[in-house]
Amino acid sequence: MELYKRESNAKVKERLLLVIKVVDDGELPAHVAKGLHRSKPWASYWLQRYTKEGIKGLRNKPKSGRIPQIPLEVSMRIRKTLMESRQGWTTKQVNELIVRESGIHHHHTHVYRLLHKWGFKQKVPRRVHVNTASIKEKKEFKKEQRWF
């Protein structure tokens, strides 16, 4: 129980609670899983990891992933170009810049994710108001009154 109190990671703490209730208190894994609002397979997976690896098995393992394709110095150069420019950039324009700088082509949705990751926000167009016509245009638009 002391280990549970010292743990700061909420997910590991939840898994520890599962282990404590099943191993120490003798409760059924399915009942504990239901009490934690989790599935039975989730409970059996973490109990199995605990029996194989101990407390360390309750922590998340580092995930392997694809390394970033754009080298760091190139991405820094692109970000600097975007920041120094006063214009708004479309994902297509940014993709062309990335291709020109690094030779790597990305899908426009990935370029959007990259821009968000780099701290840029999407430019939202202003609402166009109806009352933007000139007085002359408004007069010409109005129907003429006819007296019968």
Secondary structure, DSSP 8 states (H G I E B T S, - for coil): -HHHHH---HHHHHHHHHHIIIIIT---HHHHHHHTT--HHHHHHHHHHHHHHGGGGGS---------SS-HHHHHHHHHHHHH--S---HHHHHHHHHHHHS----HHHHHHHHHHTT----------STTS-HHHHHHHS------
